Amino acid sequence: MPMWSTISHQNSTSPLMENLSSFHDHIMIILMLVLSITGMMGILTTSKKIFIRTSKESQEMEIFWSSLPTVILMMMAIPSLKLLYLTEEQTDPSMTMKITGHQWYWSYEYSDIKKISFDSFMTTKNPRNLMTSNHTILPTKSPIRFLITSTDVIHSWAMPSMGMKMDAMPGRMNQFSSTISRSGMYSGQCSEICGMKHSFMPITISSIPPQEFYKSMKMM
């Protein structure tokens, strides 16, 4: 659940988001090291008037300042490409959830368990602009396939704690696979400007253990 005045990521609730958070920390460490070293060199150069006037060229220095940025960029690119591959990886799903965007609400359908479908609208309850009339209930530790589309304009179904953001486009069915790691209630919103009430399209997911999930499905 997003909290007021937080500046970091929401708590990760999927393997993908855990990898994204680790990659963010990895990049920030590299950036802080680069900023610290270049800042220190700039301060030393300006405060102590350190200039090398006698050396006109140095093959070693040219190799060093050409190879070091290459190494740093490789340290950033390799994990990034690996993570990009993981976001596109598809697994055999245990269930499929179909999501349809409308102006300005979401429709959900459990398409392969029972023909259960419902609409989800924003309510006036707290937390403000995040509470919905119907929660989407999903099982934990089970691979889930999300099929996302729209009936009118382009929307975007986004769940930050799952590291998930997928466009809902009219006439097109987009697909995304994810696994929820732990039980809880998670919130998201439409992340594509889709009209006057774009900010009134919240998303709420309640994740529960698989045994409780299938028991609740039988009761519906």
BAGU-87840 format. One line per field, with one value per residue (C-alpha): residue in three letters; residue number from 1; x, y, z. Coordinates in nm, 3 decimals, always signed. Example, Ala and Ser with C-alpha at 12.3 -4.5 7.8 and 13.67 -1.06 7.14 Angstrom:
2
aa: (ALA | SER)
i: (1 | 2)
c1: (+1.230 | +1.367)
c2: (-0.450 | -0.106)
c3: (+0.780 | +0.714)
***
This chain:
220
aa: (MET | PRO | MET | TRP | SER | THR | ILE | SER | HIS | GLN | ASN | SER | THR | SER | PRO | LEU | MET | GLU | ASN | LEU | SER | SER | PHE | HIS | ASP | HIS | ILE | MET | ILE | ILE | LEU | MET | LEU | VAL | LEU | SER | ILE | THR | GLY | MET | MET | GLY | ILE | LEU | THR | THR | SER | LYS | LYS | ILE | PHE | ILE | ARG | THR | SER | LYS | GLU | SER | GLN | GLU | MET | GLU | ILE | PHE | TRP | SER | SER | LEU | PRO | THR | VAL | ILE | LEU | MET | MET | MET | ALA | ILE | PRO | SER | LEU | LYS | LEU | LEU | TYR | LEU | THR | GLU | GLU | GLN | THR | ASP | PRO | SER | MET | THR | MET | LYS | ILE | THR | GLY | HIS | GLN | TRP | TYR | TRP | SER | TYR | GLU | TYR | SER | ASP | ILE | LYS | LYS | ILE | SER | PHE | ASP | SER | PHE | MET | THR | THR | LYS | ASN | PRO | ARG | ASN | LEU | MET | THR | SER | ASN | HIS | THR | ILE | LEU | PRO | THR | LYS | SER | PRO | ILE | ARG | PHE | LEU | ILE | THR | SER | THR | ASP | VAL | ILE | HIS | SER | TRP | ALA | MET | PRO | SER | MET | GLY | MET | LYS | MET | ASP | ALA | MET | PRO | GLY | ARG | MET | ASN | GLN | PHE | SER | SER | THR | ILE | SER | ARG | SER | GLY | MET | TYR | SER | GLY | GLN | CYS | SER | GLU | ILE | CYS | GLY | MET | LYS | HIS | SER | PHE | MET | PRO | ILE | THR | ILE | SER | SER | ILE | PRO | PRO | GLN | GLU | PHE | TYR | LYS | SER | MET | LYS | MET | MET)
i: (1 | 2 | 3 | 4 | 5 | 6 | 7 | 8 | 9 | 10 | 11 | 12 | 13 | 14 | 15 | 16 | 17 | 18 | 19 | 20 | 21 | 22 | 23 | 24 | 25 | 26 | 27 | 28 | 29 | 30 | 31 | 32 | 33 | 34 | 35 | 36 | 37 | 38 | 39 | 40 | 41 | 42 | 43 | 44 | 45 | 46 | 47 | 48 | 49 | 50 | 51 | 52 | 53 | 54 | 55 | 56 | 57 | 58 | 59 | 60 | 61 | 62 | 63 | 64 | 65 | 66 | 67 | 68 | 69 | 70 | 71 | 72 | 73 | 74 | 75 | 76 | 77 | 78 | 79 | 80 | 81 | 82 | 83 | 84 | 85 | 86 | 87 | 88 | 89 | 90 | 91 | 92 | 93 | 94 | 95 | 96 | 97 | 98 | 99 | 100 | 101 | 102 | 103 | 104 | 105 | 106 | 107 | 108 | 109 | 110 | 111 | 112 | 113 | 114 | 115 | 116 | 117 | 118 | 119 | 120 | 121 | 122 | 123 | 124 | 125 | 126 | 127 | 128 | 129 | 130 | 131 | 132 | 133 | 134 | 135 | 136 | 137 | 138 | 139 | 140 | 141 | 142 | 143 | 144 | 145 | 146 | 147 | 148 | 149 | 150 | 151 | 152 | 153 | 154 | 155 | 156 | 157 | 158 | 159 | 160 | 161 | 162 | 163 | 164 | 165 | 166 | 167 | 168 | 169 | 170 | 171 | 172 | 173 | 174 | 175 | 176 | 177 | 178 | 179 | 180 | 181 | 182 | 183 | 184 | 185 | 186 | 187 | 188 | 189 | 190 | 191 | 192 | 193 | 194 | 195 | 196 | 197 | 198 | 199 | 200 | 201 | 202 | 203 | 204 | 205 | 206 | 207 | 208 | 209 | 210 | 211 | 212 | 213 | 214 | 215 | 216 | 217 | 218 | 219 | 220)
c1: (+0.000 | +0.147 | +0.202 | +0.192 | +0.525 | +0.725 | +0.999 | +1.108 | +0.944 | +0.647 | +0.716 | +0.788 | +0.528 | +0.654 | +0.990 | +1.002 | +0.962 | +1.226 | +1.467 | +1.370 | +1.437 | +1.776 | +1.863 | +1.763 | +1.993 | +2.274 | +2.244 | +2.223 | +2.544 | +2.729 | +2.592 | +2.686 | +3.042 | +3.079 | +2.933 | +3.159 | +3.478 | +3.410 | +3.298 | +3.611 | +3.835 | +3.658 | +3.694 | +4.064 | +4.134 | +3.964 | +4.072 | +4.439 | +4.500 | +4.619 | +4.706 | +4.947 | +5.133 | +5.436 | +5.264 | +5.137 | +5.011 | +4.975 | +4.870 | +4.803 | +4.566 | +4.380 | +4.330 | +4.219 | +3.958 | +3.827 | +3.802 | +3.665 | +3.336 | +3.299 | +3.332 | +3.083 | +2.830 | +2.870 | +2.805 | +2.477 | +2.380 | +2.423 | +2.179 | +1.943 | +1.927 | +1.881 | +1.591 | +1.440 | +1.442 | +1.274 | +0.989 | +0.905 | +0.939 | +0.612 | +0.540 | +0.261 | -0.014 | -0.227 | -0.507 | -0.595 | -0.737 | -0.892 | -0.895 | -1.089 | -1.052 | -1.348 | -1.402 | -1.364 | -1.364 | -1.219 | -1.390 | -1.245 | -1.316 | -1.191 | -1.203 | -1.072 | -1.196 | -1.560 | -1.734 | -1.715 | -1.699 | -1.751 | -1.690 | -1.469 | -1.541 | -1.371 | -1.543 | -1.522 | -1.368 | -1.010 | -0.740 | -0.847 | -0.871 | -0.742 | -1.040 | -1.264 | -1.615 | -1.489 | -1.146 | -0.973 | -0.887 | -0.582 | -0.384 | -0.028 | +0.268 | +0.081 | +0.177 | -0.102 | -0.155 | -0.313 | -0.494 | -0.555 | -0.764 | -0.992 | -1.332 | -1.285 | -0.951 | -0.602 | -0.573 | -0.283 | -0.325 | -0.041 | +0.042 | +0.373 | +0.425 | +0.420 | +0.644 | +0.362 | +0.237 | +0.054 | -0.134 | -0.501 | -0.564 | -0.893 | -0.890 | -0.572 | -0.512 | -0.187 | -0.043 | +0.165 | +0.261 | +0.340 | +0.344 | +0.236 | +0.484 | +0.288 | -0.063 | -0.190 | -0.380 | -0.213 | -0.317 | -0.252 | -0.403 | -0.454 | -0.122 | -0.234 | -0.416 | -0.751 | -0.987 | -1.149 | -1.172 | -0.839 | -0.734 | -1.053 | -0.959 | -0.794 | -0.696 | -0.714 | -0.584 | -0.630 | -0.391 | -0.466 | -0.324 | -0.431 | -0.645 | -0.849 | -0.869 | -1.020 | -1.254 | -1.378 | -1.424 | -1.654 | -1.865 | -1.919)
c2: (+0.000 | +0.342 | +0.566 | +0.945 | +1.131 | +0.818 | +0.871 | +0.513 | +0.214 | +0.035 | -0.298 | -0.559 | -0.831 | -1.016 | -1.162 | -0.910 | -0.610 | -0.749 | -0.767 | -0.415 | -0.280 | -0.455 | -0.314 | +0.035 | +0.003 | -0.128 | +0.172 | +0.421 | +0.285 | +0.325 | +0.678 | +0.784 | +0.653 | +0.837 | +1.156 | +1.136 | +1.077 | +1.348 | +1.592 | +1.529 | +1.575 | +1.899 | +2.034 | +1.942 | +2.095 | +2.427 | +2.467 | +2.367 | +2.479 | +2.133 | +2.142 | +1.926 | +2.164 | +1.953 | +1.646 | +1.697 | +1.343 | +1.009 | +0.689 | +0.525 | +0.802 | +0.796 | +0.420 | +0.457 | +0.729 | +0.553 | +0.204 | +0.305 | +0.451 | +0.141 | -0.086 | +0.125 | +0.117 | -0.260 | -0.297 | -0.113 | -0.268 | -0.639 | -0.646 | -0.420 | -0.658 | -0.956 | -0.781 | -0.684 | -1.051 | -1.149 | -0.901 | -1.072 | -1.426 | -1.621 | -1.918 | -2.175 | -1.995 | -2.154 | -1.911 | -1.625 | -1.288 | -1.078 | -0.702 | -0.452 | -0.076 | +0.162 | +0.532 | +0.536 | +0.199 | -0.152 | -0.483 | -0.815 | -1.172 | -1.502 | -1.670 | -2.021 | -2.097 | -1.993 | -1.742 | -1.476 | -1.112 | -0.781 | -0.408 | -0.208 | +0.161 | +0.413 | +0.478 | +0.771 | +0.562 | +0.603 | +0.577 | +0.860 | +0.778 | +0.424 | +0.232 | +0.039 | -0.103 | -0.455 | -0.595 | -0.834 | -1.149 | -1.343 | -1.638 | -1.605 | -1.808 | -1.902 | -1.787 | -1.568 | -1.455 | -1.111 | -1.035 | -0.662 | -0.472 | -0.167 | -0.085 | +0.286 | +0.470 | +0.369 | +0.298 | +0.151 | -0.104 | -0.039 | -0.212 | -0.065 | -0.321 | -0.597 | -0.406 | -0.426 | -0.170 | -0.281 | -0.068 | -0.149 | -0.075 | -0.104 | -0.395 | -0.543 | -0.799 | -0.748 | -1.017 | -1.011 | -1.288 | -1.241 | -1.419 | -1.258 | -1.347 | -1.266 | -1.206 | -0.850 | -0.566 | -0.373 | -0.058 | +0.084 | +0.328 | +0.391 | +0.527 | +0.659 | +0.991 | +0.866 | +1.156 | +1.382 | +1.117 | +0.949 | +0.988 | +0.813 | +0.464 | +0.295 | -0.071 | -0.284 | -0.641 | -0.868 | -1.162 | -1.467 | -1.822 | -2.056 | -2.277 | -1.978 | -1.841 | -2.153 | -2.189 | -1.833 | -1.903 | -2.195 | -1.969 | -1.712)
c3: (+0.000 | -0.092 | +0.209 | +0.230 | +0.176 | +0.089 | -0.170 | -0.232 | -0.398 | -0.250 | -0.081 | -0.346 | -0.381 | -0.688 | -0.799 | -1.084 | -0.853 | -0.617 | -0.911 | -1.020 | -0.670 | -0.658 | -1.001 | -0.883 | -0.580 | -0.804 | -1.039 | -0.752 | -0.596 | -0.927 | -0.977 | -0.625 | -0.672 | -1.004 | -0.855 | -0.548 | -0.747 | -1.007 | -0.738 | -0.530 | -0.834 | -0.921 | -0.567 | -0.547 | -0.886 | -0.811 | -0.447 | -0.471 | -0.829 | -0.932 | -1.301 | -1.496 | -1.726 | -1.818 | -1.966 | -2.319 | -2.379 | -2.201 | -2.372 | -2.036 | -1.925 | -2.256 | -2.229 | -1.868 | -1.918 | -2.230 | -2.078 | -1.736 | -1.870 | -2.088 | -1.785 | -1.588 | -1.872 | -1.903 | -1.530 | -1.588 | -1.922 | -1.841 | -1.544 | -1.739 | -2.036 | -1.805 | -1.632 | -1.968 | -2.065 | -1.737 | -1.792 | -2.122 | -1.989 | -1.991 | -1.764 | -1.764 | -1.571 | -1.302 | -1.388 | -1.622 | -1.524 | -1.801 | -1.741 | -1.951 | -1.922 | -1.964 | -1.916 | -1.616 | -1.442 | -1.474 | -1.552 | -1.436 | -1.542 | -1.402 | -1.740 | -1.669 | -1.315 | -1.328 | -1.547 | -1.279 | -1.389 | -1.213 | -1.248 | -1.014 | -0.950 | -0.724 | -0.390 | -0.149 | +0.130 | +0.250 | +0.130 | -0.096 | -0.469 | -0.408 | -0.266 | -0.507 | -0.490 | -0.568 | -0.489 | -0.724 | -0.528 | -0.647 | -0.507 | -0.379 | -0.507 | -0.825 | -1.176 | -1.312 | -1.669 | -1.712 | -2.038 | -2.072 | -2.326 | -2.355 | -2.503 | -2.574 | -2.534 | -2.424 | -2.052 | -1.855 | -1.577 | -1.331 | -1.004 | -0.871 | -0.594 | -0.858 | -1.101 | -1.352 | -1.605 | -1.918 | -2.169 | -2.232 | -2.599 | -2.792 | -3.036 | -2.889 | -2.614 | -2.422 | -2.198 | -1.882 | -1.637 | -1.269 | -0.935 | -0.608 | -0.335 | -0.020 | +0.109 | +0.146 | -0.016 | -0.296 | -0.481 | -0.824 | -1.072 | -1.440 | -1.568 | -1.907 | -1.941 | -2.069 | -2.019 | -1.762 | -1.485 | -1.552 | -1.187 | -1.070 | -1.195 | -0.894 | -0.878 | -0.565 | -0.535 | -0.234 | -0.240 | -0.026 | +0.000 | -0.284 | -0.058 | +0.061 | -0.293 | -0.447 | -0.150 | -0.204 | -0.577 | -0.496 | -0.276 | -0.553)
***
